[in-house]
């Protein structure tokens, strides 16, 4: 007589039980599919946000430095502190600062809310990036109202027109010159 291994016997018994209860089988398979799909989606987000390297040259050498004052929830660095750090630094190749800034673009059709960043002139050197067109601003121009725009905004609002470089636009009602 042929002897069936215990694992195969268990699988056959389970298959017969699932075939006798199709509603339970459908529910169990659906729950597994939803769980696997959710797990896959969460891992994809984590991979894109945390695991994949940043899209900059030498991204492994980038370092974020901040301080957390006792009464603030967000990490922040004041301008004088940044200037002190930059002046006293003897180990970093370069240092730049950034702060988030929301602006409203006006004077070009319907107003558009833009999210962006205020950056120091060295910010782009730290990241190792250059604008596709136009130029970066210099340290002497840090207090001058200049703007660099994303490729997406350039295509959507300006139709990819290269003549936008050197043009003045209004952000929050203030004139800003496009550098790149």
SEZA-505436 format. One record per residue (C-alpha): residue in three letters; z, x, y; residue number from 1. Coordinates in steps of 0.02 Angstrom, whole numbers, plus 50000, padded with zeros to 5 digits. Layout:
SITE  residuo      Z      X      Y  num
SITE      ALA      Z      X      Y  NUM
...
This chain:
SITE  residuo      Z      X      Y  num
SITE      UNK  50000  50000  50000    1
SITE      UNK  49961  50058  50178    2
SITE      UNK  50114  50091  50289    3
SITE      UNK  50092  50047  50476    4
SITE      UNK  50190  50160  50596    5
SITE      UNK  50333  50072  50690    6
SITE      UNK  50252  50098  50862    7
SITE      UNK  50092  50011  50806    8
SITE      UNK  50195  49870  50730    9
SITE      UNK  50286  49848  50896   10
SITE      UNK  50122  49844  50994   11
SITE      UNK  50045  49715  50876   12
SITE      UNK  50201  49607  50886   13
SITE      UNK  50198  49617  51078   14
SITE      UNK  50013  49574  51086   15
SITE      UNK  50040  49419  50978   16
SITE      UNK  50186  49365  51088   17
SITE      UNK  50084  49387  51247   18
SITE      UNK  49938  49290  51171   19
SITE      UNK  50055  49144  51131   20
SITE      UNK  50122  49136  51311   21
SITE      UNK  49971  49152  51429   22
SITE      UNK  50068  49095  51585   23
SITE      UNK  50199  49229  51559   24
SITE      UNK  50063  49358  51523   25
SITE      UNK  49970  49314  51683   26
SITE      UNK  50132  49323  51784   27
SITE      UNK  50183  49491  51710   28
SITE      UNK  50010  49569  51732   29
SITE      UNK  50000  49503  51912   30
SITE      UNK  50172  49574  51955   31
SITE      UNK  50122  49743  51883   32
SITE      UNK  49957  49742  51979   33
SITE      UNK  50044  49700  52144   34
SITE      UNK  50177  49833  52114   35
SITE      UNK  50048  49966  52073   36
SITE      UNK  49941  49917  52222   37
SITE      UNK  50089  49923  52342   38
SITE      UNK  50144  50091  52273   39
SITE      UNK  49969  50159  52294   40
SITE      UNK  49957  50095  52473   41
SITE      UNK  50126  50169  52521   42
SITE      UNK  50081  50337  52445   43
SITE      UNK  49914  50337  52539   44
SITE      UNK  50006  50308  52704   45
SITE      UNK  50134  50442  52666   46
SITE      UNK  49998  50563  52615   47
SITE      UNK  49902  50534  52777   48
SITE      UNK  50058  50541  52887   49
SITE      UNK  50167  50673  52806   50
SITE      UNK  50083  50772  52667   51
SITE      UNK  49908  50808  52729   52
SITE      UNK  49900  50959  52846   53
SITE      UNK  49871  50927  53031   54
SITE      UNK  49689  50939  53087   55
SITE      UNK  49714  51097  53189   56
SITE      UNK  49676  51280  53154   57
SITE      UNK  49831  51369  53084   58
SITE      UNK  49925  51203  53077   59
SITE      UNK  50060  51284  52971   60
SITE      UNK  50107  51392  53119   61
SITE      UNK  50140  51246  53237   62
SITE      UNK  50320  51213  53282   63
SITE      UNK  50398  51064  53372   64
SITE      UNK  50552  51102  53474   65
SITE      UNK  50661  50971  53557   66
SITE      UNK  50838  50935  53603   67
SITE      UNK  50937  50776  53585   68
SITE      UNK  51054  50741  53729   69
SITE      UNK  51210  50644  53674   70
SITE      UNK  51167  50480  53761   71
SITE      UNK  50982  50469  53718   72
SITE      UNK  50907  50401  53558   73
SITE      UNK  50744  50496  53573   74
SITE      UNK  50719  50682  53566   75
SITE      UNK  50673  50740  53739   76
SITE      UNK  50661  50899  53840   77
SITE      UNK  50673  50901  54029   78
SITE      UNK  50544  50995  54131   79
SITE      UNK  50671  51125  54191   80
SITE      UNK  50727  51156  54011   81
SITE      UNK  50547  51178  53953   82
SITE      UNK  50514  51300  54096   83
SITE      UNK  50671  51398  54048   84
SITE      UNK  50618  51403  53866   85
SITE      UNK  50444  51461  53913   86
SITE      UNK  50510  51595  54029   87
SITE      UNK  50639  51662  53906   88
SITE      UNK  50534  51651  53747   89
SITE      UNK  50500  51818  53663   90
SITE      UNK  50445  51761  53489   91
SITE      UNK  50317  51621  53504   92
SITE      UNK  50134  51659  53533   93
SITE      UNK  50116  51512  53652   94
SITE      UNK  50213  51358  53708   95
SITE      UNK  50155  51190  53776   96
SITE      UNK  50239  51027  53822   97
SITE      UNK  50187  50846  53802   98
SITE      UNK  50256  50677  53850   99
SITE      UNK  50186  50507  53808  100
SITE      UNK  50106  50411  53951  101
SITE      UNK  50030  50238  53961  102
SITE      UNK  49903  50204  54098  103
SITE      UNK  49786  50065  54151  104
SITE      UNK  49604  50110  54178  105
SITE      UNK  49529  50009  54322  106
SITE      UNK  49369  50006  54421  107
SITE      UNK  49255  50007  54269  108
SITE      UNK  49239  49826  54218  109
SITE      UNK  49391  49742  54143  110
SITE      UNK  49554  49841  54158  111
SITE      UNK  49601  49931  53998  112
SITE      UNK  49774  49985  53941  113
SITE      UNK  49768  50165  53880  114
SITE      UNK  49898  50263  53784  115
SITE      UNK  49894  50448  53811  116
SITE      UNK  49995  50602  53848  117
SITE      UNK  50041  50710  53996  118
SITE      UNK  50020  50890  53940  119
SITE      UNK  50038  51065  54008  120
SITE      UNK  49885  51175  54025  121
SITE      UNK  49938  51277  53873  122
SITE      UNK  49949  51122  53759  123
SITE      UNK  49769  51136  53699  124
SITE      UNK  49783  51324  53674  125
SITE      UNK  49935  51294  53564  126
SITE      UNK  49836  51170  53459  127
SITE      UNK  49683  51283  53458  128
SITE      UNK  49563  51148  53516  129
SITE      UNK  49427  51135  53649  130
SITE      UNK  49349  50980  53727  131
SITE      UNK  49179  50930  53658  132
SITE      UNK  49111  50929  53836  133
SITE      UNK  49187  50979  54001  134
SITE      UNK  49330  51101  54016  135
SITE      UNK  49517  51117  53997  136
SITE      UNK  49625  51127  54152  137
SITE      UNK  49715  51285  54205  138
SITE      UNK  49900  51316  54240  139
SITE      UNK  49860  51315  54427  140
SITE      UNK  49792  51137  54406  141
SITE      UNK  49942  51064  54313  142
SITE      UNK  49999  50967  54466  143
SITE      UNK  49820  50908  54504  144
SITE      UNK  49778  50734  54437  145
SITE      UNK  49651  50777  54300  146
SITE      UNK  49607  50681  54142  147
SITE      UNK  49532  50726  53976  148
SITE      UNK  49479  50577  53871  149
SITE      UNK  49459  50548  53686  150
SITE      UNK  49289  50540  53604  151
SITE      UNK  49319  50356  53561  152
SITE      UNK  49358  50308  53742  153
SITE      UNK  49210  50411  53803  154
SITE      UNK  49094  50317  53685  155
SITE      UNK  49169  50143  53711  156
SITE      UNK  49194  50140  53901  157
SITE      UNK  49066  50268  53958  158
SITE      UNK  48930  50251  53826  159
SITE      UNK  48937  50438  53788  160
SITE      UNK  48869  50478  53962  161
SITE      UNK  48894  50664  53999  162
SITE      UNK  48888  50626  54186  163
SITE      UNK  49068  50563  54172  164
SITE      UNK  49126  50745  54190  165
SITE      UNK  49176  50777  54370  166
SITE      UNK  49183  50590  54407  167
SITE      UNK  49337  50510  54485  168
SITE      UNK  49411  50354  54406  169
SITE      UNK  49568  50253  54438  170
SITE      UNK  49718  50259  54321  171
SITE      UNK  49858  50143  54378  172
SITE      UNK  49766  50131  54543  173
SITE      UNK  49772  50319  54574  174
SITE      UNK  49614  50425  54581  175
SITE      UNK  49597  50545  54434  176
SITE      UNK  49459  50673  54408  177
SITE      UNK  49382  50690  54234  178
SITE      UNK  49386  50872  54181  179
SITE      UNK  49326  50844  54005  180
